[in-house]
Amino acid sequence: MANENDVVIVAAARTPFGRFGGSLRDIDYYELGAIPMREVVKRAGVKPNVVNEVFWGVGDTSACRDPYTPVAARQSLIRAGLPHETVSISFDMACVSAMHAVKLAAMEMKAGEIEVAIAGGATSFGQSPLVVRGLRFNGYRLTDIKMEDPLVALGYKDFNPVSVDTDNVTAEYGFTRQDLDEWALRSHQNYGRAWNAGKFKDEIMPLPIPQPKGEPKILEIDEQYRPDTTLEGLAKLKTVYNTKMITAGNAPGLNDGATAIMLMTRKRAKELGLAVLGVIVASTSVAINASRMPEGPGFAMLKALQKANLTWNDMAIMEINEAFAAVPLVSMMVAVDKDKSKYKAMVEKMNPNGSAVAIGHPNTASGARIIMNLMFELRRRGGGYAMGSLCGGLAQADACIIKVE
């Protein structure tokens, strides 16, 4: 039953996701975030001062021109034309951030603190700088200086690279390199079909990219997508970081992009005369052993079903973010307690439009992308329930169930 306190989505938009060093690499980080913020205000057809608060995932502030406490959400919202009086929070839960931003916005609405919010996030791997440590108090005369690339062996210094942990857990569940490559191929194929059907036009805003000469180039497709992907080509790729299964082909790239969702209480949306695109039904968060990342979404989804008092059969479609192709495979096994018949049924509903292997994974933007893609897909199918989930940040995970009426 509809309730005036329901948290509803009234607008959602994202940039195309760029490849590492691709079309978005020169876009200022604050402007990158401002682009979809500006767009959701435009799409909703409201005045900027309607927004009470912005919840913004920011995983790597080194990309900012002010890397030390840059308050990126605030800088982006001011650029986007929102009033200086708009409250904001910039926070880091790595890949989970943008989905958790939606959760935080919903929590404040349920608490009666706010009525309207923008939630999302932005990531720019392309602007991550090289780092020089240890010079502040030591100085230097004749000595070597070591520059550090924070993107090498992407992960956390006191832990394994995330690819290594993923490889280990995936092997435990009995999956093979071929399983991962087949899922990666499926991601590209599903994305290609969805793109050709025009499905991504609901969420991706065409972006003009200035060129050295002539008119701007209009980017309207995710640059990570490779239509010529084949299983044979994937099989030829070398593994990374001494893993047995993880390659650049069955993992996403280091991508740039930003996403934004405008949420309101149903009461406020009605007052403003806005159409309800979707309803936030349940949001959950979990954290597990830091070395078990691929299992996280499975546990988060089980928790979300319990919270919403729903079952897998109630879900029309689902998405588990392909932080690696292995993650949906492992998490589906977790979700069905290794029941292979239930696993097969879940596969049929999973990642219908592809996921991060084909779309790209600008970490702190992906969670909101998942929600909006599921929402628009449900609308095309005539309604129902959907659930998205993703892992990140040393094996934390969020899940979100939405409904289209």
N, C-alpha and C positions, 0 to 999 in steps of 0.2 A: 504494500500500500504506500502511495505517495505521502510524504510527510514534509511539512514546510521547513523542517530542520535538516532535510537531506542535503548532502554535499553533492553538487552537480557540476558538470563541465559545460561551459557555454562557448568556449573557443579553444582551439589547439593548433599549433603550427610549429614547424621546425625548418631550419636551413637544410639544404642538401648536405650530406656528410662528405667531406673532402678527404682524399688520400693524403698520406704523409708527404709533405712538400708539394701538395697539389694546389687546387684553385683557391683554397681558403687560407693559405699559409701566411699571407701578408695582411689579413684583416686584424685590426687591433682587437685585443681580447675583450675589452669593455664593449666595443661596438658589436662584436660577435654575439655577445649576450643580449645587447639591446635590440638586435634585429628581430628575433621572434617575440620579445616582449612588446615591441611596437606593433607587431603584426596581430597579436591576439587582441590587443585593445581595438585595433582597426576592424578585425573580423567580428568582434562582439558588438561593435557599433556603440561603444560607451565612451564617456569622457574619462581621461586618465585619472582624474581625482576620485573615481569610483573605487579604485584599488586601495585596499587597506594595508596590505603587506605583501612583500615578495619573499619567497623561500627559494634559495638558489644554491645548487650544487656546484662547488668549486674545488676540484681535487688537486690542482697543481697551480699554485699562485705564482710560480716562477715565470709563467708565461705573461704575467701582468707587467706593465711598465713600472709599477710600484710593487715589487715582489714581497715587501714586508708589510703585512696586514693591509692589503689593498682594498678591503671592503668592496669586493668586486660586484656584489649584487647592487650595492648602492650606486656605484659608478655607472653600471649598465642601466639601471632604471632611470637615472637622471638623463643619460644620453637618449633613452627611449622616449623621453618627454613626460614621464610621470613626475608628479609634484615632489619637491624636496621634502615635503612632510610625509612621504610614503615610508613606512617602516620596512626594514629588510633584514634578512639574515643570510650570510654566506657561510656554508659549512662543507665539511669533507667527510663523506662516507665512501670515497672512491666510486666504484661503478654503481653502487646502490643509491647514490645521492639524489638523482632527479626523481626516482620513485619515492624515496623517503621525503622529498620536498612536498610531494602531493599528500603524503601521510601527515606531515606536520601542519600543512594548511587545513586539512580536514579536522585534525584534532582541535585547532584553535577555533574553528567554526562550531564544532560540537560543544566547546566550552563557552561559547557565546562571546568570545573576545573580538572576533572579526566577522565580516559577512562576505568579503570579496578578497581573493588572493590570486597572484600569479606564482606558479611553481614550475621549476625546471632546472636547467643547468647548462653550462658551456664548458667545452674542453678544446684547447689548442695545443696538440702535440707539436705542431710545426713551429711554434714560437718558444718551445722549451730551450733555455740557454745552456751552454756549457758552464760548469761550475769550477771555481778555483777555491780551495779551502786552505786555512791555516796561515794566511798572510797578515791578518789584522794586527796581531801583536808581535809577530816575528820579523816582519819586513824581509827584504832579501837584497843581496848584492850579486855575487856570482853564484848562481845555483840554478838547478832545473826547476821548472814549475810544471806541476801535473794538472791537466785539465780533466775534469770528470764529466762523462756524459750520463745524465740520470736515466736515460732511456735504455741503456745497455743492461741486459738481463733483467728486464722490467720486473720489479717486485719490491722486496723490502730487505734491507741490508742484513738484518739479523735472522732472516728466514730464507728458505729455498726460493729461487725464482718461481713464480706462480705456475709456469709451464711445467716445471719439474714435479711439483706437488700434484698437478692435474694428471700428468703422465702416470704417476704412481697409483693414484686412486682409480684411474680409468682401467689400469691393468688388473687391479683387485676385482673389479666388476666383470672382468672377462671380455672387455671390448678390445678390438684389434685396430691396427692402423687403417685397414681397409674400411672398418665401420666408421671411423672418423672421416675418412676421405669421402665415403658415400654420403654421409650427412652434410658435409661441406658442399658437395655437388648439388644435393637436394636444395640447399639454401639458395644457391645461385639460380637454379632452375625455377624455384618458387618465386623468387624475386623477379626474375625475367617475365614470368607469366603475369604476375601482378602489375609490373610496370607497363607491359604491353596492353593490359586491360584498363590502364589509366587509374589504377587504385591509389597510387601515391600522390596524385594531384590534390587529394583532400588535405594532405598534411604538409607536403613539401612546398615551400614558397620559392618560386624561381628567383634566383639571386644574380644580379648583374655583377660581373667580375671585370674590373678595369684591365685593359690590355695596353702594352707599350705603344701600340699604334692602332688607330681606328676605333670602332665602336666597342663597348663592353661585350664580353662573352656572357651569355645567359646560361647559368648552371641550373639544371632542373632535374638532375638524376644523381644518385649517390655514386661517387667516383670509385668506391670499393668494388662495385659490381663488375664481374668479368663474364660477359656472355659467352666467351669461347672456352670456359672451364670444362675440362674433361676429366674422367677418372684416371685415364692414362697420364695426363699431365700432372695431376695431383700426386700420383704414385711416384713420380720422378723427383719430387722435391726432397731436399735433405731435411732431417730433423734438426731442431734447435736445442742448444744448451744440454747436449748429451742425453736428450730424451730418446725414447724408442718410438714414439708415435706423433709427437707434436711438430707441425711444420707451419710455415707461413701460409700454406694453402688451407689447412683446417683450423686456422685461428684468424681472428679479425686483424685489421691493420692498426696502425697508430693514426687515428683519424681526428679530424677537426669538425666541430659542429655545435649547434645549440638548439635547444627545444624549450617550449613554453606552453603551459596549459593555464587557462583562466577558470578558476573555480568560484562558485558562489553557494550560499544557502539557496534552497529552492524558493524560499520566501522572497529573497532579494532578486533572484532571476525573474520571478513573476512580477514584482514591482517594476522592474526595468523592461518588461515585455520581451524577454529573451527566450529563445527556444532552448530546451534542455537537450543536449547532445548525448549525455551519458550520466550515470549516477555512480558515485564511489560507494561500494557496498561494504568492503572490508579491506583493511591494510594491516599487514603484520610484518614483524622483524624477528630475525633469529641470529644467533652467533654460535658457531660450532668450533671445534678444534681448528686452529689456524692452518693446519696442513691438509684439511679436508674440503677445500673450497668447492669442488664440483658437486658435493652433496647438498650444499646450502639451499638452493632453490627448492629442492624436493621437500625439505623439512619446512620451509617457509610456506609453501603451498598447502601442505597438510594442515598447518596451523590456521591458515586463512579459511580453508573449508570448514574447520571446526568452529571458528569464530562466526562465520556467516550461516552456519547450520545448513550447508549445501553439500552436494556430492560431486564426484567427477562427472557423473552422467548429466549434471545440470550445466556443465560448461560446454558451450557451443564450440569455442576455440580457445587456444592457449598459446602463450609464447614463453619459452625459457631462453633468456639471452645467450647467444653463442659466444660467451667470453672465450671459449674454445668450443669446437664442435662436440667435444667430449662432455661438456657441462649438461646440455639437455639429455644426453644419453644416460649419464649417471643419475641425474636428478629424477628422471622418469622412473628408473629402477627403484630409487628411494621411495618415490611417491606411491608406487604400487607394491611395495614390499617384495620386489623381485618376482612378482607374478607375471610370467611372460605373456599370457593371454591378455591381461589388463594392460601390459606395456604396449602390445601391438595396437590395442584400441586407442591408447593415448597418443601414439605416434600419428594416427590419422587426423587428430585435432591440433597437432603441435606445429607452430611456426608456419602457418599457411602461406605467408607472404615472404618467407625467408627471415633471416635474422642477421646478427652482427657479422657473420662470415661474409655475407654478400652486401649488407647495408653499410657496414662499418660500425665502429664502437668508440666514439668520443666519450670517454668513460662517464663523466658526470652529466651527460645529456641523455644517455640511452634509456634510463628508466621511464622518463616521460614519453620518449618515442614509443616505447612498447605500449603504454597505456593508450596513446592516441591512435596507434595503428589498429589495436584490437577494437577500440571504440568505433572507428570508421568502418572496419570490416563487419562488425555486428550490425551497424546501420544498413550496410548494403544487403545483409542477410535477413533483415526484418526484425532484429532485436534479439534479446536473450542475455545470457551471462558469459563473461570471458574472464580469464585470469592470466596475469603476466607475472614473471618473477625473474630475478637476476641476483648474481652473487658479486662479491667484491670486498675489498678492504680487509684482508686477512680472514676470509671465510665468514663474513657477515652476509646476510641475504634478506631481501624484502620480497613480499608477494602482495599483489593488489587484485581484488575482484571488482569488476565493474558490471553494470547492467545498462542495456539500452532498452527503453520501454517501447 
